[in-house]
Amino acid sequence: MKTTPFTEKHISLGAKMHEFAGYNMPIEYSGIIDEHLTVCQGVGVFDVSHMGEFWVKGPKALDFLQKVTSNNVAALTPGKVQYTCFPNEDGGIVDDLLVYHYEPEKYLLVVNASNIEKDWNWCVSHNTEGAELENASDRMAQLAVQGPKAILALQKLTSIDLSALPYYTFTHGEFAGEKDVIISNTGYTGAGGFELYFYPEVAMKIWDAVFEAGAEFGIKPIGLGARDTLRLEMGFCLYGNDLDDTTSPIEAGLGWITKFVDGKNFTNRPMLEKQKTEGTIRKLVGFEMVDRGIPRHGYELYSADGTAIGSVTSGTMSPVRKIGIGMGYVKPEFSKPGTEICIDMRGRKLKAVVVKPPFRK
C-alpha cells in the first residue's frame, strides 16, 4: 500500500487503519460520531494527501480545460476555485474535481485519489490543444482543517488575513514558517475551514504547528469514516457511490456545474444539453428515514405501493440528527420532496421520505 507523509503519525496515535484508493489511511481515531461532532462544533484535521493534483499551464491551458470540464473555467479569476467534472463520451462522469486558477495561464486540478491514474490518462489523451500538463500528485501533501474554530487555530500560523478569504477562494504564501503553502477556503464537510497544500518534506512541521495552534480549541485528528458521514449530511456526492462513469451530471443534480455557454464545446455537450432540456430517466435524491433503520449503498428503493424505483447510493446514521439518511437514484416522478418511499433492508420495507439536502439542520 502507498503511504502519505502522515501515515506513521496516524499509526502512533492509534488510528484504525485500512486501505483506501491504494493508500494506508486512517478510518477512525476516537470513533466516527465523536470525530464528526468535533468537526461540526470545533476543529478537526484530515490527512487528504492521497488526493491527486495536476498542473495545467501555458497559453492553451484555458482552451484545454474548457473542453474537458463541464463548468465555465473562463469565469474564474486568479485566486478562485471551481467545482466541476470531467464528462465522458457516454453521458457519464470520469471524475469530479476542483479547478484552482493559480495565476494567468496556470491552473491546479485536484482529483479523487481513486481516480488519479484514470484522470491523468484521460487528460493526456484528450490534450489535443497542447496544454502543458504535470502530474504533481506525489509532490504535494494536503491537510483539511475543518470546523467553525479552524480559522481561529490557523490564523495563529500566518499573517494572511484568513477572514478575507471567501468560500471557494484561495491564496498562497507563508504558513507555519513555510514560504509556499496554498491556503484554500474549501472542504468536504460543510462545517467551514480550510485546505492546506504543501511539499511532503515539510508535512510533519505543518502537522505539529496546526495541532499546537488548535490545542486550546480541542483539535483532533479525524479519519475517513467521519469524512464520509460529514459529506453525506451535507448531501455532497462521492465518486464511486453517487457519481460514476454511468451517471450524468444532470441526473446527479449537478446542472449548476454544467455550463452551456457560447464557445464552450465540452465533451458530450449535445447529449447533456438534451438531458437538461428534456429531462432524464432518473434523478439523484436525498431521503430521511421515517422508520428506524440505516440505509446502505446498494439497498433497493420502492414506491409506497411496492414498485421498484431505484437504489441507494450512499447512506448512514446522521450523527447530528440521529436518524438514517441517504441518497439514491429514483425515477423522476418520485423525486419531489415530501414523496414517501420505502427501502428494502434485508427483506423489511422501511419507510423514508424524499428531502432536499443538506440533512444537517
N, C-alpha and C positions, 0 to 999 in steps of 0.2 A: 504493500500500500504506500501511496505517496504521503508525505508529511508536510505540515506548514511550519513556519518558524516557531510556532507556539505549542507544537504537539507535546514536547516533553513537559512543558508547564502544565498543560491540561492533565497529563497523567500524574504529575506530582501533586496536583490539587485534588486528586481522587475522582476525576470525571469518569463517567461511564462512557467508554469509547466504542465506536462502531464504524465500519466502512461506510462512506458516503461519497459517491462520484469518484471512487478510486482513492479517496483520502481517508486517513485515520482521524476521525473527527469526534469531538465531544458531543454526546447526545444530551446528557444532563449532569448537573453537579448536585444541587441541593434538592432537586425534584422539579418537575415541569411546572406545577402550579405555583410553587414558591418563586421560581425564576420568572415566570410570566407576570406575576403580580409585582415583582421587583421592578421590572421594566415599565409597567403601567404607572407605578406610583413613585419610583425613584430613578435609578440608573443602573443599567446592566451593559456588559461588554460581550460581544460576539466576535469570535475569530471567523472571518469570512475570507481568509487568504486563499481559499480554494477557488474563488471566483476567477473568471478569465478576463484578461484585459488586452485589447488590441488598439494600437495606434493607427490612425488613418491620416495621412499627411499629403501635402502638395497641392498644386493648382487644380487637380482633378478630384480632390477628396470629397467636395460637396456633391459633384455630379455622381460619383460612385454611391454615396450614402443616400441620395435622393432616389436612386434606382433600387437599392437592396432593402431599404427600410420603409415602413408604412407611414410614419409620421413625417411632417414637413420640416426637414432639417434646416431649410433656408430661413425658418423663423427664429432659429437660435442665434443669439449673440454670445460672444465670448463670456464665460462665467456662468452660462446657463446649462441646465441638464434637461434631457427629454426622455420620457419613457416611450418605447416603440417596439416593433417586432420585425423580424425577417419573414415576409410571406414566402411560401414556396409556390411552385407552378401548379399545384393541385388544389389550392384553396386553403391549405393548412398553414401552420406556423413552424418555421425552422427553430426559432427561439424567440423569447422576449428579452429585452436588453435595455440598458441606459446608454444614451449618447451624451458625452460631455464636449461642449465646444470650448476647447482649451485655449486656443488663440487662432487668429486668422490662418486658414488652411491647415489646421491641426485639430483633430478630434480624438477622443478616447472612447472606445466602446467597452462596456462592462457586461459580460455574458455569463450565463449559468455554468457552474462548474462541470456539470454532467455533459455539457454540450461544447466544451472548448474545441476539441478536435473537429467535430462536426461543423461548428460555426466557422472555424478558421478555413476549413476546406471549402465551405460554401462561399466565403468572401473571396478567397483566392480564385476559385473557378469562375466567379461572376465579375471579376475585376477587369472588364474589357476597356474601362476608361483609362487605366494606367495610374490609379492612385497608389501612393506609397503605403504598403501595409507592413506592420510589425507586430508579431505576437509577443507581448511583454508579460504574459501570464506568470512566468517563473521569476520575473524580476520585480514583482510587485507583491507586497503584503498588504492586508487590509483588516482593520478593526471597525466594527459598527458599535458606536457608543450611543445607546438608545435610552429614552425615558425623559420625563419632564425636568429632571435635575442634571441631565447630561451637559447642558450649556454651562451650568454653574461650575461643574468639575473641569470641563475643558477650557473654560475662559482663563483659568489659572495658568495655563500652559502656553498661551500665545498672546501677543499684543494685538492680533487681528480682532476686531470687534465682531464677535460671533452673532450678536443680536442684529447686526446689519446685513446678515446673510439670509435672505428669504428662502422659503421652501423651494427646493429644486434649483438652487444656485450653489456655486462653489467658488473657492479661491485656492491659491497655493502660496505657501510661504513658511515662515519659521514656526515650528511647533515642538515643544519639549526640547528645545535646544537644537533641533534638526532643521536644516535650512529649506528642504524641498519636500514638504508634506502637502498633499491635497486634502483640503477640509471641505466636505460636501454636506449640505443640509438635505440629506436624503436618508432613507431607511425603509425597512420592510416590516415595521411593527405598528405604525400608526400612533406611536407614543411620543413622537418628536425625537430629536437627537441628530447625530452626525455620523458620517462615514469617513474614515481616515485612510489614505493610501500613502505608502512609503516603501523604501527599499528594505528587503528582507534583513540585511545586516544590522539595521537599527531597530528591528522589531521588538526585541526584549527591552530596550531602553524606552521605547514608546509605551509598551505594556506597563512597565513599572511606574512610569510617570503618571499614566492615566489612573492606575489603581491608587497611587498615593494621593493624587488630587481628588479622587472621588471617595476616599475613605470616610470623610465626615458625612457623606450622603448615603452611606450604606451600599456602596457599589459592589456588585457581584459579577463573576463570570457566568455567562449564560450559554446553554447548549442549543443544538439544532432542534431539539424537541419543542422547546418554548418558542423558538423562531417560527416553527410551523403553526403552533396554536395562536400566536400573536398575529401572524399574517392572515390566518383564516378568520379570526374575529373581525378583521377589517374588510374581509371579502377580497383580499389580494390573491390573484391567480398564482398557482405554482406550476411551472413547466413539468410535464410528465404526469401530472394529475388533471388539472383543469385546462391545460393547453398542450397540444402536441402536433404532430405532422398532419393530423386529420381534422383538427378544429380550426375553423376560420376566425379571424379577429372579430368579424361581425357577429357570428354565433356566440362568441365569448363575451359580448358586451364591450368590445374594445373598438367600437366605431370611432370613439373620440381620439384614438391614436392612428386612425386610418384616414389620411387627408387626401381628398381627391382634388387637389389644386392644379391649376393650369401648369403644364410643363413637367409635372412630376409623374413620369411613366414608370411607376414601380412594378415589381414582379407581380403578375397576375391581377393587375388593377382592374381590367374589364370584368372579371368574374366577381371580384369583391364589390365593385360598384353596382353590379346587377343585384347582388345579395342585399346591399344597403337599400336599393330602390324597391325590390320585390319581396324582400323578407327571406328568412331561412327556414329549414325544416325542423330546427331545434334551437333552443336558447339556453344559455347558462344562467341559472337562477340560484339565489340563496334561499335557505329554508331553516326554520327553527322547529325543534321537536315540540309537539303538544304532549304526547305520551313520553314516559321515561324511557330513554334509550340513547345510545351513542351511534350515530351513523358512521359508516366506514366506506372507504373507497371500494367501488365495485358493487355495493348493495343496489338492488333493483328498486326503482321508483314506480309507483302506481297511482292512478287517479282514485278518487274517493269511491268509485264504483268497481274498482278492481282491474282496470285496463292498464297494461304496461305502458309507461310513458317515457322512460329514460333510466338513468343510473347515477349514483352518487360518484362524484369525482374527488371530493375532499370532505372529511367530517371529523368532528371531535366533540369533547365536552368543553364548553366555554368556561375557562377558569373565572371569568368576571361574572357571567350571567348564571352559571351553574345549571345550564341546560344544554342539550345536544344541539349542535349547529352544523350546517354543511352547505355544500354547493353541488350542483349536478346539472346535466343537460336534460331538458324535457321538451316535449312537443310545444310549439308556441302558444297553443290555446290554454296551456296550464302554467304559463309564465307570469301571469298577473299577480302582484302582491295581494295576499289575502286568500289565494286559492288553497284549498285543503288537498293535501296529497298523503300518500302512505309510503312507508319504507319497509321492505321485506328484510327483517333482521332474523335470520335463521328460521324462517318459516312463520314468524309472527309479523303481522301487518300493523305497524305502529303509525299513529297519526303525526303529521307535521303540517306546517303552513308556510307557503312561499312568502318571503320578505325581501326587501331591498337592503343589501348590506350597506354600511357596516353593522355587525351584530352587537358590537361593544357600544353600550349606551353611556 
